[in-house]
């Protein structure tokens, strides 16, 4: 009887069941006014591990981390061990513009994935992650004689990606390792913009405004792919240098479009609409934003002192990434009046991870808890594709985080926490500004090295 096959089949069956439940429950929205553009807002729900090192998300390759941001990393996981990964994220935002303040929050599943290496030089992964999201609401009033017109703008929805990835180690010679990989996924979900206009009659103080409602929804049903590369060179026992790259090329995102116009006696009562026009037969595509990311990692290993006699196997790694997105390639074939006014964007990230004891599994008895923790800190600077009053919107923040290994029965499981504090806006004090706080939790679950995948025999 092969215990290995039994546990692997049960693990995969459980994962597929949970993935299906999450896929139907996943309905992530944004809390950002910027999500009204294009397919919504990309990012913003961060991975707990990478958010600790400034969102340098393609350079960290670790047997305890499932890095689906760089698909060339799957074969670097510990041999013979599947790795379950689940991430939850929250973002709390304070908005201000011209003295007006508001608060918004979002909490959602950042990812749900499973990966495992096989046949010595290969790795595979599959799971579910958000692709883009939309969520905003704001209103205004315009005075006309004795009455006023109330305008309300809102958006909701999300597009998710069910993906499967594969990686292969194509070179492993004299301290050099080159891996290639790719993710192929299916995008699904819908994002909606809603505009309401109602007449505020003189003397009426409730919210029962009669008027019109316009809805425009885009439903995605399309394939999507990205490719990654990792090259690591072991200079000597203490020094390692890594170069990484990920390309998300220009692709069409197919889908359908719904456009409706309605009249109602109460624009805030969704069940009382009279349809003036409705079209749900439009099919076509929009395009993604081609993105090119490169990264550099330098790792220094050494011996640290612990008391008078024992030594720690310490390690510190430095992570630097640069990313460029070409927004000039974005197209919307559903809207004949669409004009691309987006700006190209760039991202700079830097982070540091320090581990006092890397061999915590074999030394879990002799080391203290704080020796096994992975300490992370980082910073980032983004430019966004939006412009206000001639200035491009920027996003700057600092991060920190912790990784807590679960040193029980030689398992590679861990719990990770990542925190970020940042600001979005321009230098103009009158423009929209966002100060936000990110809280990210990640759980990685792996079997013990001496239990799940050992072949056993019945007596």
Secondary structure, DSSP 4 states (H G I P E B T S, - for coil): --HHHHHHHHHHHHHHHHHHHHHHH-------GGGGSTT-B---S--HHHHTTTT--SS---TT---TTSGGGGGGSPTT--EEEEEEEEEEEEEEETTEEEEEEEEEEEEEEEEEEETTTEEEEEEEEEEEE--EEEEEEEEETTEEEEEEEEEEEEEEEEEEEEEEEEEEETTEEEEEEEEEEEEEEEEEEEEEEEEE-TT--SS--EEEEEEEEEEEEEEEEEEEEEEEEE-SSSEEEEEEEEEE---EEEEEEEEEEEEES-TT-TT-EEEEEEEEEEEEEEE--EEEEEEEEEEEEEEEEETTTEEEEEEEEEEEEEEEEEGGG--BTT-TT-------EEEEEEEEEEES-S-TTTTTTTS-HHHHPEEEEEEEEEEEEEEETTEEEEEEEEEEEEEEE--STTB--EEEEEEEEEEEE-S-TTS-EEEEEEEEEEEEEE-BTTTTT------
